[in-house]
Structures are given as structure tokens and as C-alpha cells.
Amino acid sequence: MPFSSGAKRLWEIIDEIADGLIATPGGFWTNGDATWNTSDKTANNARRCLRYLNGTEELYVALEQINQTNGINYYYTGSVWYYGKGLRIVFSASWDYTGHTYPSSNQSTIIPFEGRYNGGVVADMATLLVTYYLWFESNGFVLMGKPEPNSTDGEQASFLAVVERNPAKEYSDGYTNFYAMALQNRNNLYDGADGVTSINRFRGILRPFAYQYPDTATRLGGFGVNGNGISFVPTPTYYAFKSSGNGKVYYVEPIIHNVSDQLTPIFQGELWFPWSETVGLIDGDVVAVEGETKKFLMKALDSPDSVNRINYAIKYVA
């Protein structure tokens, strides 16, 4: 089934995503590198490489379990360092089959949902359980996750990760049909300072290979669904809401822009959308799209170290 939920280790979730995409109809996804697997869960070695080929559109997507704190200092302010482990997503147009890795020319984001102040992260990603909600299909996947509590790592976060392809562009732009979005319920993004390598930055949006936000020269600014490349404004106040008049749910599919602005729509996301609490919707609601078989599951996730919640609907039935 394309939707699943439960509690697994991150490397198990990576395998489920990779194996699931490879098995989807069309044969567009294949195993990009057989040497990339999850048998070794130490350091950053539990990983998968996927190749997408559809006519002339070719893309490699690497999914890595980052289980090594060194070099993943993802946010700095004053004299406080935050260290992290988690999921890294890398887009590349080719693959180095000699070195068995992505080339230096790539786009990437790391989602460090296991974090700690001023010290190495204690949690072992080989054994840490993540409560997750996952949808995958031939056009990509959307994943929401929440790690099990760890008394030592005080910066644990829930997260959203989306890798999606929309075949229906608004215009030809010379780039792929993919984008990625990543965020957490705390400590979002990386400020780009203090010498951390590009591959270890937490970015909110990847649009291969048009732009990424923030880029390597951009210090942190505000990031939300309404801005910096993705927008969603059904009302001035709410994302999605349930009408008090007719009981229906109203939402807008996320608009993905072709640069980091609000004025260059290229296509819309179809696997997810944000929703708002206090306006008729609650965690666990299922929203059926009128006139279609498609349904969405509304999820609200806090984390062991934050009561802030991320509220997203993910595809539940095709």
C-alpha cells in the first residue's frame, strides 16, 4: 500500500521509500547504485540512491541516514552550537559510479530532527524509533515523523519531508519537474555561517536545479509555507479550514515557484497541504476530495522537546 504509518528506525523508513518507489507503476524509479544500502548503520552509511528516468528527464535522489554528529553543526547563534543527526536528501543530475557517490554539483538539505546544544548528539540512529506517516507514488513521497524521547538530546523535532514531481508545468523552464520541501517544528534551516559545508545545511526548498532556499550565501530569514518559493494563501489568516456554513473543507494546493519569490508559479504540489487548527479541523481527520477518490489525512505533530506543532495533510488514498 502507498500509505503506511507506525514506528520504525529511519533506515527502515528509507528502505520503505526506496523500495516502494522502485515498485511503482511506470518503471521510472530504479536502484541508482547497488553499493548504497542500509546494511551498515554506523556513521552515515545507511543510505539509498534512486534514479528517476522519464524520457529525457533524469534525476538522482540520495536518501541518507546521518548518524555522525561531526560536521553537522546546523545552527549557530551567539556562542551556542546546535548539533544534529537525521535525514539528508540530495538531488543530482548524474552519479559518480567510480567513487559511488553524488557529484560535487548537487542540491541538498539535511533535516536534523535529533539535536543537542553544545555537544555531540547521543541518540543512535541505528536504533532510534521514529513514529512516521508516509505516502509514496510514482511522483514522489511525503513523510512526517516524530522521534521517540531521548533525555540527553534536548533539541528533538518532528519533521516534514516532501520530494514530489508534478508532470504538469505551467510553462517550459528547462529544469526538472521536481521540488523538495523540508521543515521541522523547531530549529528550522541553517544560517549559512561558520564554515559548515554546503552538503550539511538545512534548506527549506530545493528546486533542481533552478534554486535552493536558503542558498549558501543567505543567512536565516523567516521561513514558512507562504514565502521563499512556496505559497499557500486561501485566506489572510488560515491555511485550510472547515466551513462553519456547509461543513466542507477548503484548501489550496501549494504553489511552487521557480525562484525564491511569490511571482513565478511553475506547478502545484499534489501530495500534501498545510492546515490550520481551531477552525474545524483536528488531528486524524480524513478529508475526501469532492468528485474524486482521493483523500488526505490531517496530522499534527509536536515533538519531545517542543509543544509547537506542524500541521500537514498528506495523501492517504489515491
VMD Tcl script that draws the C-alpha trace (Angstrom):
set ca {
  {0.00 0.00 0.00}
  {1.32 3.51 -0.81}
  {0.26 4.84 2.62}
  {1.81 3.47 5.79}
  {2.36 4.53 9.38}
  {3.84 3.11 12.55}
  {7.20 3.22 14.33}
  {10.43 2.32 12.56}
  {14.10 3.26 12.52}
  {14.98 5.92 9.98}
  {17.00 3.47 7.88}
  {13.93 1.21 7.69}
  {11.84 4.16 6.52}
  {14.46 4.98 3.88}
  {14.28 1.39 2.64}
  {10.50 1.53 2.56}
  {10.55 4.73 0.50}
  {13.21 3.47 -1.92}
  {11.71 0.02 -2.40}
  {8.24 1.50 -2.69}
  {9.21 4.00 -5.38}
  {11.05 1.33 -7.37}
  {7.91 -0.83 -7.30}
  {5.55 1.93 -8.51}
  {3.97 1.62 -11.98}
  {5.80 3.05 -14.95}
  {9.28 1.83 -14.11}
  {10.57 5.40 -13.77}
  {12.42 4.70 -10.48}
  {15.32 2.26 -10.33}
  {18.08 1.46 -7.87}
  {20.72 4.06 -8.71}
  {23.69 2.35 -7.04}
  {23.67 -1.19 -5.64}
  {26.55 -0.34 -3.28}
  {24.23 2.08 -1.46}
  {22.19 0.08 1.06}
  {21.30 0.14 4.73}
  {23.23 -2.90 5.94}
  {25.82 -0.70 7.73}
  {24.05 1.67 10.10}
  {27.16 3.32 11.57}
  {28.26 6.86 10.65}
  {26.38 7.96 7.51}
  {26.48 4.59 5.76}
  {22.78 3.61 5.85}
  {21.63 5.13 2.59}
  {19.91 4.56 -0.74}
  {20.34 6.02 -4.21}
  {17.39 6.29 -6.59}
  {17.49 7.11 -10.30}
  {14.45 8.68 -11.97}
  {14.30 8.44 -15.76}
  {11.28 9.57 -17.76}
  {12.08 10.33 -21.39}
  {14.81 12.96 -21.29}
  {14.15 13.85 -17.63}
  {16.80 12.20 -15.44}
  {17.44 12.81 -11.76}
  {19.26 11.03 -8.93}
  {17.80 11.24 -5.42}
  {20.00 10.18 -2.49}
  {18.45 9.43 0.90}
  {20.97 9.21 3.76}
  {20.65 8.42 7.44}
  {23.05 10.85 9.11}
  {24.33 9.11 12.23}
  {27.50 11.12 12.67}
  {27.44 14.41 14.57}
  {30.82 15.66 13.36}
  {30.43 18.40 10.77}
  {26.67 18.77 11.16}
  {26.59 21.90 13.28}
  {23.40 23.20 11.74}
  {22.71 26.46 13.52}
  {24.85 28.98 15.35}
  {23.79 31.96 17.44}
  {25.94 33.86 19.88}
  {28.18 31.21 21.42}
  {25.72 28.29 21.22}
  {26.09 25.49 18.69}
  {23.28 23.11 17.82}
  {24.40 19.70 16.63}
  {22.19 17.33 14.69}
  {21.57 13.92 13.19}
  {18.77 12.95 10.85}
  {17.82 12.63 7.19}
  {19.73 14.07 4.26}
  {18.20 14.42 0.77}
  {20.43 15.13 -2.22}
  {19.46 15.84 -5.84}
  {21.99 15.43 -8.62}
  {21.84 15.28 -12.41}
  {24.42 12.48 -12.60}
  {26.16 9.89 -10.43}
  {29.81 9.06 -9.76}
  {29.91 5.30 -10.30}
  {33.63 5.19 -9.63}
  {33.51 6.87 -6.23}
  {29.95 5.65 -5.60}
  {28.56 9.00 -4.55}
  {26.78 12.06 -5.90}
  {28.97 14.61 -7.72}
  {30.10 17.86 -6.11}
  {27.47 19.66 -8.18}
  {24.24 18.89 -6.34}
  {21.40 20.32 -4.28}
  {20.85 19.07 -0.76}
  {19.07 19.54 2.54}
  {19.70 17.88 5.88}
  {16.82 17.51 8.34}
  {18.50 17.24 11.78}
  {15.49 16.17 13.84}
  {17.78 14.79 16.57}
  {19.58 17.81 18.03}
  {21.61 18.93 21.01}
  {23.15 22.13 22.37}
  {26.94 22.35 22.54}
  {27.73 18.67 22.25}
  {27.51 15.56 20.13}
  {24.08 14.01 19.66}
  {23.73 10.91 21.84}
  {20.93 9.10 20.01}
  {21.98 6.21 17.78}
  {20.00 6.45 14.55}
  {20.51 2.71 14.07}
  {18.10 2.04 16.94}
  {16.10 5.25 17.47}
  {12.42 4.74 16.67}
  {10.54 7.31 14.63}
  {6.75 7.43 14.58}
  {6.01 8.13 10.93}
  {3.30 8.75 8.35}
  {4.25 8.09 4.73}
  {2.70 8.32 1.29}
  {4.57 7.37 -1.88}
  {3.63 7.05 -5.55}
  {5.41 7.32 -8.88}
  {5.51 11.11 -8.48}
  {7.42 11.00 -5.16}
  {6.75 10.83 -1.45}
  {5.71 12.84 1.60}
  {6.91 11.85 5.07}
  {6.05 13.16 8.54}
  {7.97 11.88 11.55}
  {8.46 12.26 15.29}
  {11.41 10.67 17.16}
  {10.99 8.77 20.40}
  {12.04 10.77 23.50}
  {15.71 10.93 24.44}
  {16.58 12.50 27.79}
  {20.03 13.73 26.69}
  {19.36 15.27 23.29}
  {17.29 18.33 24.14}
  {16.52 19.54 20.62}
  {14.34 16.77 19.22}
  {11.94 17.84 16.47}
  {9.12 16.46 14.41}
  {9.57 16.98 10.68}
  {8.07 17.03 7.20}
  {9.96 15.90 4.09}
  {8.50 16.09 0.59}
  {10.05 15.00 -2.71}
  {7.48 15.47 -5.47}
  {7.25 15.60 -9.24}
  {4.38 17.34 -10.98}
  {4.13 16.39 -14.66}
  {2.01 19.46 -15.47}
  {4.20 22.55 -15.65}
  {2.70 25.97 -16.30}
  {5.49 26.71 -18.79}
  {8.74 25.24 -20.07}
  {11.68 26.35 -17.95}
  {14.46 23.93 -18.85}
  {14.57 22.31 -15.40}
  {13.19 19.10 -13.93}
  {9.61 18.66 -12.75}
  {10.73 18.01 -9.16}
  {10.95 20.01 -5.95}
  {11.60 19.19 -2.31}
  {10.39 20.84 0.88}
  {11.73 20.19 4.37}
  {10.93 21.65 7.77}
  {10.73 20.90 11.48}
  {8.63 22.11 14.40}
  {11.74 23.79 15.89}
  {15.21 24.98 14.80}
  {14.37 25.32 11.13}
  {17.04 25.84 8.47}
  {20.67 26.80 8.80}
  {22.16 30.29 8.78}
  {24.96 29.51 6.35}
  {27.74 30.83 8.58}
  {30.87 29.45 10.23}
  {32.23 27.17 7.57}
  {29.76 24.30 7.59}
  {29.91 22.57 4.22}
  {27.07 23.02 1.76}
  {26.02 19.37 1.97}
  {25.33 19.76 5.70}
  {22.99 22.75 5.53}
  {19.31 22.56 6.40}
  {17.42 24.10 3.48}
  {13.69 24.57 3.20}
  {13.23 24.27 -0.56}
  {15.13 22.56 -3.36}
  {14.08 23.17 -6.97}
  {16.51 21.20 -9.14}
  {18.37 22.92 -10.49}
  {16.76 26.33 -10.55}
  {17.38 27.43 -6.95}
  {17.57 26.36 -3.33}
  {16.47 28.26 -0.24}
  {18.42 29.37 1.67}
  {21.37 29.26 -0.71}
  {24.96 29.11 0.52}
  {25.22 32.87 0.83}
  {21.90 33.52 2.55}
  {21.67 33.90 6.31}
  {18.48 32.85 8.01}
  {15.32 34.76 7.38}
  {11.76 33.86 8.14}
  {10.57 30.66 6.52}
  {7.04 29.41 6.15}
  {4.76 27.89 3.60}
  {3.81 31.36 2.38}
  {7.14 32.53 1.05}
  {10.56 31.81 -0.39}
  {9.36 29.66 -3.26}
  {6.17 28.00 -2.00}
  {2.92 29.80 -1.27}
  {-0.47 28.90 0.10}
  {-2.97 31.66 0.89}
  {-6.63 30.56 0.88}
  {-7.49 33.27 3.42}
  {-5.50 36.04 5.11}
  {-5.44 34.04 8.35}
  {-5.86 30.30 7.77}
  {-4.30 27.65 5.58}
  {-7.08 25.05 5.31}
  {-10.28 25.24 7.30}
  {-13.67 23.58 7.71}
  {-16.55 25.87 6.79}
  {-18.99 26.63 9.57}
  {-21.58 27.16 6.84}
  {-21.64 23.94 4.84}
  {-19.15 21.74 6.72}
  {-16.82 21.40 3.74}
  {-13.05 21.78 3.93}
  {-11.43 24.47 1.80}
  {-7.76 24.46 0.84}
  {-5.41 25.40 -1.99}
  {-2.76 23.07 -3.35}
  {0.68 24.53 -2.53}
  {2.03 26.73 -5.33}
  {5.69 26.05 -6.14}
  {7.57 28.96 -7.66}
  {10.53 28.77 -9.98}
  {12.71 31.16 -7.99}
  {12.70 32.18 -4.34}
  {9.75 34.54 -4.63}
  {5.95 34.63 -4.86}
  {5.63 35.60 -8.51}
  {6.85 32.69 -10.64}
  {4.41 29.74 -10.30}
  {5.63 26.65 -12.16}
  {3.32 23.92 -10.77}
  {1.43 22.88 -7.64}
  {2.07 20.24 -5.02}
  {-0.49 17.43 -5.04}
  {0.69 15.14 -2.23}
  {0.23 17.47 0.76}
  {-1.04 20.80 2.04}
  {-0.87 22.73 5.33}
  {-3.95 23.07 7.51}
  {-4.98 25.17 10.48}
  {-6.16 24.13 13.91}
  {-9.03 25.89 15.75}
  {-11.07 26.25 12.54}
  {-12.94 22.96 12.47}
  {-10.10 20.53 11.68}
  {-8.31 18.23 14.13}
  {-5.50 15.70 14.05}
  {-6.64 12.46 12.44}
  {-9.40 13.93 10.28}
  {-9.69 12.45 6.79}
  {-10.69 14.86 4.02}
  {-12.21 13.43 0.83}
  {-11.83 15.46 -2.36}
  {-15.24 16.08 -3.85}
  {-15.84 14.20 -7.09}
  {-12.66 12.12 -6.72}
  {-11.48 9.04 -4.84}
  {-8.53 10.98 -3.40}
  {-8.35 11.54 0.36}
  {-5.96 13.31 2.73}
  {-5.06 12.54 6.34}
  {-4.64 15.54 8.64}
  {-1.70 15.16 11.03}
  {-0.50 17.49 13.81}
  {2.87 16.58 15.34}
  {4.60 18.10 18.33}
  {7.95 16.69 19.45}
  {9.62 15.51 22.68}
  {11.21 18.93 23.17}
  {8.62 21.33 21.77}
  {4.86 21.80 22.05}
  {4.87 23.60 18.70}
  {3.03 21.53 16.14}
  {3.45 21.05 12.42}
  {0.04 20.65 10.78}
  {0.05 18.99 7.37}
  {-2.34 16.89 5.36}
  {-0.71 14.07 3.44}
  {-2.22 11.96 0.71}
  {-4.00 8.94 2.16}
  {-5.97 7.39 -0.70}
  {-5.23 7.79 -4.41}
}
mol new
graphics top color blue
foreach p $ca { graphics top sphere $p radius 0.5 }
foreach p [lrange $ca 0 end-1] q [lrange $ca 1 end] { graphics top cylinder $p $q radius 0.2 }
display resetview
